[in-house]
């Protein structure tokens, strides 16, 4: 096992541990835990046995399994970034609505005599 595979294994096992920890602290629900568990187990398998991606890398005309991992990682990161952006915008609108409602209630109380 080369050093990068060992490093990938350690990172993957650490991530599985932290996912389990967040699930036990109720910061992840069951679906989120299963999703992240599948992602990290897939990461571990591809890190330790990169040759299993050979048929897919050949079909996609990629030279190395690492190229496939990098492409999938970028797609995954861009997807998460977009989802995070949308979530933040929704929360911003929700907070703005609440602040407006509270300020209008305060203004009505101030001017009602």
N, C-alpha and C positions, 0 to 999 in steps of 0.2 A: 504494500500500500504506500503510495507516494505521499509526500507531506500535504499537498493540496487536498487529497482525498481525506486524509486524517483531519485536516482543518474543517472541511465540509461536514464530516461526521460529527465533530465536536459542536460546530455551530448548529447543525440540525437537531442534535440531542438536547442542546441547551434551549433551543426554541420550542421543542416538544415539552420540556419541563416547564418553561415559562407559560406556555399555552395552558397546560394543566393547572398551574398555579393560579392563573387568571380565571379559569373556569371554577376552581374551588372557592375563590374569593367572590364569585358571582359577577365578575366583570365581563365574562363571556357567557352567552347562553349556550345551550347544547348544540344548536346548529352552527354557531360560530366556532365552537371548540372542535367539532367534527371537521369543518372546513379547514381550519388551520392545522389540525392534526394531519389531514390528508396532504396538504401543501408541504408540510415539513417532512413527512414520511417519503413523499415523492422526491423531495430535495435530497434526502439521505440516500435513497436508492440510486438516484442519478449520480450523486457524488461518489458513492462507493463503487458502483457498477456502470461507468459511462458507456460501455460497449452495448448496453441494451438499447441505446438510442440510435445505433448504427443504421437500422433500416429506415428510420425517419430522416436522419441526416442525409443519407444517400438519396432518398426520394426528393428532398428539398434542395439538393445540390449544395450542401454545406460541408465544409472540409473537416470540421471537428465537432464533437458533441458539445463542447463548451460554447460554440457559436449558437447552437440551438438553445442552450440554457440562457445565454445572454439575451437573445431575441425574446424568448418567453418572459424573462425577467423584466425587460423593458415594457413589454405589452402589459404585464401585470402591474408594474409601478405606475404607468400612465393611467390605467383603469382606476387604480386606487386613488391617484391624485385627482382625477376628474370627479370621482364619487365624493371625495373629501371636500372638494370645491363646492359642489352642489349642496352638500350637507351644511357647509358653513354659510352659504347664501340663504338657505331656508331658515337656519337659526337666526341669522341677522335680521331677516324680515319679521320673524316671530318676535324677537326681542324688541324691534322697532315698534311693532304693533302694540305690545304690552306697555312700552314706555309712553306711547301716545295716549293709550286709554287711561293710564294712571295720571298723566299730566292733565288730561281733560277732566278727570274726576276732581283733581286738585284745583283746577281753574274754576269749576262749577261751585265747589265749596267756598272758594275765596270770594266769589262775586255774589253768592246767594246770601241775602241778609234776612 
